[in-house]
Amino acid sequence: MKKGDIQNQWDKATEGWVFFVRTGKDYYRDEMNNPAMFELLGNIRGKRVLDLACGEGYNCRIMARKGAKVSGVDFSKKMIEFAVQQEKKEKLGIDYYVLDAGNLHIFKNNTFDIVAGFMALQDIENYQDAAKEACRVLRKRGRLVFVIPHPCFETRLIDDKIIGGWEYKKRTMDKSTENALHYKVDRYFDTQVDIIPWEMERLTQHFKTTAFHRTLSNYADALHNAGLLISRLREPKPTKRGLAKYPMLKLHLRIPHSLVIEAVKC
């Protein structure tokens, strides 16, 4: 798929996405993935941070409120327009740029203390270039911290067949957490392009985006080749508040939904 096609997908998805994240509907982020990511980030007050593929700026704003000097980049012009609009309202000092993650040419070498990427690297086709560019703009001992869907436990469509996912008790249509037996995993090594349908009930507008299933080895090799050394990782679990509000998150006490990786510039 051409990069322009993927950009158009996200441009078309922007309004639905903005509603999704700004109205608390993205509870996998708020109640599981962000808490794990920010635990790894630690104290970022006074740090220069680049948010890679920042979307409409949700995490940029969180980091700015925590005292970081934040820049956000995204290849979707419409996403950045919404981010800029919100910045004009809140005045948090965030700079936004329409820029591809694999070509951060406007930034000099050794500029940032941290490069962060929330649920983005799996959507970036040239992820190897993105890793190299992240390393280039990081200062020595700077950190790349990013969240991706856990590659071992993705549900995918291959040859019109659903691969992976929960198996439920037989003779029941109730796919509740209590009826989940086990999670199927298969064809993990089949790297591929996936079209992701965003059709959840909690979305006011449905849309589709493109993602790339890769193995853990693919990501580890990309980081190594870029000059980054994996230092820590987390497999997030839901918060107590999230479990109380959203019972379906209980499944992620059994099988991880995502992976947070910290890699240091050597």
C-alpha positions as CSV (number, residue, x, y, z in Angstrom):
1,M,0.0,0.0,0.0
2,K,1.2,3.5,-0.9
3,K,2.1,5.9,2.0
4,G,-0.3,8.4,0.5
5,D,-3.2,5.9,0.9
6,I,-2.4,5.3,4.5
7,Q,-2.2,9.1,5.1
8,N,-5.6,9.5,3.5
9,Q,-7.0,6.8,5.8
10,W,-5.9,8.7,8.9
11,D,-7.1,12.0,7.5
12,K,-10.5,10.5,7.0
13,A,-10.4,9.0,10.4
14,T,-9.5,12.2,12.2
15,E,-12.8,13.4,13.4
16,G,-13.9,10.0,14.7
17,W,-10.5,9.5,16.3
18,V,-10.6,12.9,18.0
19,F,-14.0,12.0,19.6
20,F,-12.7,8.6,20.6
21,V,-9.7,9.8,22.5
22,R,-11.0,13.1,23.9
23,T,-14.2,11.6,25.4
24,G,-12.7,8.8,27.4
25,K,-13.6,6.1,24.9
26,D,-10.0,5.0,24.5
27,Y,-9.9,3.2,27.8
28,Y,-7.3,0.7,26.7
29,R,-5.0,3.7,26.5
30,D,-6.2,5.4,29.7
31,E,-6.5,2.4,31.9
32,M,-3.7,0.1,30.7
33,N,-1.2,1.2,28.2
34,N,-0.5,4.8,29.2
35,P,0.0,4.0,32.8
36,A,2.6,1.4,31.9
37,M,4.3,3.8,29.4
38,F,4.5,6.7,31.8
39,E,5.8,4.5,34.6
40,L,8.7,3.7,32.3
41,L,9.1,7.3,31.2
42,G,9.4,8.4,34.9
43,N,10.1,12.0,35.8
44,I,10.1,14.0,32.5
45,R,10.1,17.5,34.0
46,G,12.5,19.7,32.0
47,K,13.1,17.0,29.4
48,R,12.9,17.6,25.6
49,V,10.5,15.0,24.3
50,L,9.5,14.2,20.7
51,D,6.1,12.4,20.3
52,L,6.4,10.3,17.2
53,A,3.1,9.9,15.2
54,C,1.4,12.0,17.9
55,G,-2.1,12.0,16.3
56,E,-4.2,14.8,17.7
57,G,-1.8,15.4,20.5
58,Y,-3.4,13.5,23.4
59,N,-0.1,12.2,24.9
60,C,1.7,15.4,24.0
61,R,-0.6,17.3,26.3
62,I,-0.1,14.9,29.1
63,M,3.7,15.1,28.8
64,A,3.6,18.9,28.6
65,R,1.5,19.1,31.8
66,K,4.1,16.9,33.5
67,G,6.7,19.6,32.7
68,A,8.3,18.4,29.5
69,K,9.1,20.6,26.5
70,V,7.2,18.6,23.8
71,S,7.3,18.5,20.0
72,G,4.8,16.3,18.2
73,V,5.0,15.0,14.6
74,D,2.4,13.2,12.5
75,F,2.1,12.6,8.8
76,S,-1.6,13.3,8.9
77,K,-2.2,17.0,8.2
78,K,-5.7,16.8,9.7
79,M,-4.5,15.3,12.9
80,I,-2.0,18.0,13.3
81,E,-4.7,20.7,12.6
82,F,-6.7,19.3,15.5
83,A,-3.6,19.2,17.7
84,V,-2.8,22.8,16.9
85,Q,-6.3,24.0,17.6
86,Q,-6.2,22.4,21.0
87,E,-2.8,24.0,21.7
88,K,-4.2,27.4,20.9
89,K,-6.8,26.8,23.6
90,E,-4.5,25.3,26.3
91,K,-1.2,27.1,25.5
92,L,1.0,24.3,26.8
93,G,4.0,25.2,24.7
94,I,3.8,22.2,22.4
95,D,5.2,22.5,18.8
96,Y,3.5,20.4,16.1
97,Y,4.8,19.4,12.7
98,V,3.4,17.5,9.7
99,L,6.3,15.1,9.3
100,D,6.9,11.5,8.4
101,A,8.4,9.4,11.3
102,G,11.0,8.0,8.9
103,N,12.3,11.4,7.9
104,L,12.7,13.9,10.8
105,H,14.8,16.3,8.7
106,I,13.8,19.4,10.5
107,F,15.4,18.3,13.7
108,K,19.2,18.3,14.3
109,N,21.2,15.4,15.6
110,N,21.2,15.0,19.4
111,T,18.2,17.2,20.1
112,F,15.9,15.2,22.4
113,D,16.2,13.4,25.7
114,I,13.2,11.2,24.9
115,V,11.4,10.0,21.8
116,A,8.0,8.5,22.7
117,G,5.6,6.6,20.4
118,F,2.2,5.5,21.6
119,M,0.6,2.7,19.5
120,A,2.4,4.0,16.4
121,L,5.3,1.9,15.2
122,Q,3.0,-0.9,14.1
123,D,1.3,1.5,11.8
124,I,4.5,2.9,10.2
125,E,5.6,1.0,7.1
126,N,9.2,2.3,7.2
127,Y,9.6,1.4,10.9
128,Q,13.3,0.7,10.4
129,D,13.9,4.3,9.2
130,A,11.7,5.6,12.0
131,A,14.0,3.8,14.5
132,K,17.1,5.2,12.9
133,E,15.7,8.7,12.9
134,A,14.7,8.4,16.5
135,C,18.2,7.4,17.4
136,R,19.7,10.2,15.3
137,V,17.7,13.0,17.0
138,L,18.2,11.5,20.5
139,R,21.1,12.7,22.7
140,K,23.6,10.2,23.9
141,R,21.9,7.9,26.5
142,G,18.6,9.3,25.3
143,R,15.6,6.9,25.3
144,L,13.1,5.7,22.8
145,V,10.0,4.5,24.7
146,F,7.1,3.1,22.7
147,V,4.0,1.0,23.0
148,I,2.8,-1.5,20.3
149,P,0.2,-4.2,20.2
150,H,1.8,-7.4,21.5
151,P,2.9,-9.2,18.4
152,C,2.4,-12.6,19.9
153,F,-1.3,-12.0,20.6
154,E,-2.7,-10.2,17.7
155,T,-6.0,-11.3,16.0
156,R,-5.6,-11.1,12.3
157,L,-7.4,-12.0,9.1
158,I,-5.3,-14.3,6.8
159,D,-6.8,-15.8,3.6
160,D,-10.3,-14.7,4.8
161,K,-9.8,-16.7,8.0
162,I,-9.6,-15.1,11.5
163,I,-6.3,-16.2,13.1
164,G,-5.9,-15.9,16.8
165,G,-8.4,-14.7,19.4
166,W,-10.3,-16.1,22.4
167,E,-12.1,-19.4,22.4
168,Y,-15.3,-19.5,24.5
169,K,-17.3,-22.2,26.2
170,K,-19.3,-24.3,23.7
171,R,-23.1,-24.0,23.5
172,T,-23.1,-20.4,24.6
173,M,-23.4,-17.1,22.7
174,D,-22.3,-15.2,25.8
175,K,-18.7,-14.1,25.0
176,S,-18.2,-12.6,28.5
177,T,-14.9,-12.8,30.3
178,E,-16.2,-15.6,32.5
179,N,-16.8,-17.8,29.4
180,A,-13.4,-17.3,27.8
181,L,-11.5,-20.6,27.8
182,H,-8.1,-19.8,26.2
183,Y,-6.5,-17.6,23.5
184,K,-5.5,-19.2,20.2
185,V,-2.1,-18.2,18.6
186,D,-1.1,-19.3,15.1
187,R,1.0,-18.1,12.1
188,Y,2.9,-15.7,14.2
189,F,5.8,-15.6,11.8
190,D,3.6,-14.6,8.9
191,T,4.4,-10.9,8.6
192,Q,1.8,-9.0,6.7
193,V,-0.2,-5.8,6.0
194,D,-3.4,-5.7,8.0
195,I,-6.5,-3.6,7.3
196,I,-7.9,-2.7,10.8
197,P,-11.7,-2.0,10.9
198,W,-12.5,0.4,13.7
199,E,-16.1,-0.6,14.2
200,M,-16.6,-0.6,18.0
201,E,-19.9,0.6,19.4
202,R,-18.2,3.3,21.4
203,L,-17.1,5.0,18.1
204,T,-19.5,7.6,16.6
205,Q,-17.8,7.2,13.2
206,H,-16.3,4.0,11.9
207,F,-13.2,3.9,9.8
208,K,-10.3,1.7,8.6
209,T,-6.5,2.0,9.0
210,T,-3.5,0.0,8.0
211,A,-1.1,-1.8,10.3
212,F,1.8,-4.1,9.9
213,H,2.2,-7.4,11.8
214,R,5.8,-8.0,12.6
215,T,7.6,-10.3,15.0
216,L,9.5,-9.3,18.1
217,S,12.7,-10.2,16.3
218,N,11.8,-7.7,13.6
219,Y,11.5,-4.9,16.1
220,A,14.5,-5.9,18.1
221,D,16.6,-6.0,14.9
222,A,15.4,-2.6,13.8
223,L,16.4,-1.1,17.2
224,H,19.8,-2.8,17.2
225,N,20.5,-1.7,13.6
226,A,19.6,1.9,14.5
227,G,22.1,1.9,17.4
228,L,19.5,1.5,20.2
229,L,19.8,-1.0,23.0
230,I,16.7,-2.5,24.6
231,S,16.9,-1.7,28.3
232,R,13.5,-2.4,29.8
233,L,10.1,-3.7,28.7
234,R,6.6,-4.0,30.2
235,E,3.5,-6.0,29.3
236,P,0.8,-3.7,30.7
237,K,-2.1,-4.9,32.9
238,P,-5.3,-2.9,33.5
239,T,-5.5,-0.5,36.4
240,K,-7.9,-1.3,39.3
241,R,-10.1,1.6,38.2
242,G,-10.1,0.2,34.6
243,L,-11.1,-3.3,35.8
244,A,-13.9,-1.8,37.9
245,K,-15.3,0.3,35.0
246,Y,-14.6,-2.0,32.1
247,P,-15.0,-5.7,32.9
248,M,-13.7,-6.8,29.5
249,L,-10.3,-5.7,30.5
250,K,-10.1,-8.7,32.9
251,L,-9.0,-10.8,29.9
252,H,-5.8,-8.8,29.9
253,L,-4.9,-10.2,33.3
254,R,-4.5,-13.4,31.4
255,I,-3.1,-12.4,28.0
256,P,-1.2,-9.2,27.4
257,H,-2.7,-6.7,25.0
258,S,0.4,-4.7,24.4
259,L,4.1,-4.2,24.9
260,V,6.1,-1.2,26.1
261,I,9.7,-1.1,25.1
262,E,12.5,1.3,26.3
263,A,15.6,1.4,24.1
264,V,18.7,3.6,24.9
265,K,21.0,5.3,22.4
266,C,24.4,3.7,22.8
